[in-house]
Amino acid sequence: MIESEVPTSPSTATALAATGGLLLLIAALSACVSSGETTGRVEEVAAESGAVGIAVDAQQNTEHMLLVPAGEFLMGTDKEKEKALSASFGFRMEPFENEEPSRTVSVHSFYIDRFETTLVEFKNFLDATGSPIPKPFEGFDFSTWPTNPAFYVSWYEADRYCRWRQARLPTEAEWEKAARGTDGRRFPWGDEFGEGKANTLNKGTAPIGVFKEDVSPYGVRDTAGNVAEWVEDWYLPYPGNEGSDPNYGETHKVVRGGSWGGVGHYNLPYHSRTATRGSLDPRIQLVDVGFRCARSVANEPDSELLGGP
């Protein structure tokens, strides 16, 4: 795993890391996706989401969060169902081994951020807590991209930010239910990918919420693209999983969701599926990994699974 020496501006940074047993190659971060839908949308998105300055202090309420109701959902991947999809991308080995088996899981109700945490929100946290600016951002003007998602954030920094907001990182099960709904769909919007539905084209981060079709059944945005996201859990095999991975254990944290950077040498739609799991050393900071926060509903336990085999 390589953590690159980065320039003061993130626009030309590169990094290489191991994730989910595959290589994550991240190249040439651009300031913003400049496709027609994205251009000129910063102000509109900021107004829609209230993104700028959300986390001004630790008394953040749930105004910008969505409620995901308690109950069951299908988590993980059915190997037999996904074999044909895997073959269509030319994989000789099933990359979904760490997602098996598909099973019914139930979680308590919880709140989750509608959008990924933005750079400006993260800067508000740094200022309010007197925390040092992460090295990759020394000299960087955070207001340049007011509604682009935060990146170059380690798991520990993401965890501290959410706790400062009197929230927490979502559990892996919570994240998948929020992104997938209850019917086991491959992508937030259904079973077919469709180019342009999410920010996955290796052009850098985009303002949050710009990709209107990248929305889950609960209204959660940008889970298939933009930046991948840290969650609470250590990277462990699912119950009943018979595969092996050298990263299993309490050394790597789980990263969920698709990103603009993709996995390996290609950014394939396969990697934007709601069940895709990655793993990273929690200390690492990458140009296409960010986060969002969650919060338990009052009088319900944090992060507790109710059942499932």
Secondary structure by P-SEA (a helix, b strand, c coil): cccccccccccccccccccccbbbbbccccccccccccccaaaaaaaaccccccccccccccccbbbbbbbbbbcccccccaaaaaaaaccccccccccccbbbbbbcccccccccccaaaaaaaaaaacccccccccccccccccccccccccaaaaaaaaaaaccccccaaaaaaaaccccccccccccccccccccccccccccccccccccccccccccccccccccccccccccccccccccccccbbbbbcccccccccccccccccccbbbbcccccccccccccccccccccccccccccc
